[in-house]
Amino acid sequence: MLNPSRLALARRRRGLTQIGLARELGVSARMVAFYESGEKPPSDETLENIARLLKFPIEFFEGDDLEEIKPEEVSFRALSSLLARQRDAALSAGSLALELNRWIERRFTLPAVNLPNLRHFEPEAAAMALRAEWGIGERHIKNMVHLLEAHGVRVFSLCEYHREVDAYSFWRAQIPFVFLNTMKTPEHSRYDAAHELGHLVLHRHGAQGGREAEYQANAFASAFLMPRASVIAHAPRYPKLDYVLNLREIWGVSAAALVRRLHEVKMLSDWSYRALSIEIGKRGLRTDEDTGSQRETSQVLQKVFVQLREEGVTKADVARELQIHTTELDALIFGLVTMSSVPGGRSTDSVPQNQTPQNRATLRLVR
């Protein structure tokens, strides 16, 4: 039996409107609306064409309802320039990631969630409070993804389908999720991770959307990655751009982010800040900034797939359990797992679903 809600989610995942899917299928948009409402199920032949066009196994469309993520639950930085289909494609990736996370949690004990509610703090105070809570102090953060995972945040990828979306985050059943665009530069993704952390601790019990919320998350990210005392200790007043380019490696941020932080902590005047920002633009550093930094990857996903490989469970097995293709699974972990695939191993008809907490593998993360 076709599950109409899964058809609608698969369509959105591919960035298609009902009219667009109808055009591809050679049917009317009204007929697609009937399919998605359950009023008229497609024929077997049409369902096969839908599965081929949307790149999902037929079994996917026969599963139970998937948990959908509503736009008002998350915050998109460039919402005004983001097309609805781009937004919906990114959100549908989140629904699939929720299923993958549940699959993983049935087999592994993941780090406990440790994110305080800091909604009554100003952004910079919240950043310092969280650093104190996590025992970081003024130290440089080596890897934002590892840090998030160590405190219970589930991190997944947005890749080729979502170039226009930097990142987004949300809470679900007391679990925080962050989605990063791993097609961006390492510095960009690192800042995005800190930005979404700001949303998680500042806006947990309220709507994340709006210009003010974005301003707060940006201010949090800047202070969290570049603590005031650390910046003042390392940077002279009114530095030249070449000096800034050398300094950025200390905190693993872009030149633009560091210049903005120098201005925030009064190490740059308004005039100097504007002059450096213009020079950054002229040098093309806003869009093409290659510092040689390595992309931050996931410890959790890496350990999960290594352990599965040792148990003889392949990516194809995992994808089959989730009723998706391996390419869809790859998209959820793209850029976060260093190995390009999980090779070999015996093929299992079914991976056990009922493991008890005592039998789950516990992932130990190194910060």
C-alpha angles and dihedrals in degrees: 000000000000115000103216094203091058091052090053092048093049090050092051091046088062092048094247130143121216088257091051093050091046090053091052092048095044093237134110123276087238090060091053088050088053090052092051095046092048091238093120120014117214121251119259090257092050091048090053089052091048091051091049094047095045093040097233128124114255087243089065091067092053098056130102122279114291121225107257125212115223121219092238090060094066139042125235114195097211097035093143091060096036117101117228091241091053091050092047092048090055093047092050088056086058091055091053091046090055088058092048091048091052089049090053094044091055088061106029136043105231126199115285118254113261108173116130122214105251100167093128093055127092109246097255092044089048091052092052092044091053092047088053092046091052094043095242099124111177095330124131113258107236098194125010095193092053091047093052093047093048088060096048103268114143110222124199137167138257109195140153097353094055111042090141093057117077099189144308139197141195144169120247123179091341091308120116119221129194126189117198129193100235091189090074125087116282090249091050093050091046091054090045090055091054090045092054090046086058091055091049095054100032102040105030097125099034143051111291096206128102140068094272093054090050091050090051093049091049092049090049093050092049093050094041095052096036111032113205096239092049093050093048091048094053106033128067120218116274097005121190118247094253089057090049090052089057093046097051092076090067092068100022095239137129123266091249092053092049093047090050090050092049088055092048092054092046096250088122129045120227090258094049091047092053092046093051092045090053091048091050089054094048091052091051093240095137094067104018111038113151112181096159091245117157118241114254112244135194122266093192097053092040092053093043094055094041090053092047090051090053089053091051095251113139132203087251089059091052093047091049091052089052092044093237136109121262089247089063091050090049090053091057093054100030112141092004098080116056097209113079093219144358102246134202128347129130118299111244123205090211133005110220112266101190106063113151123228088254091058097045119106111246114223114219113204127201117216 
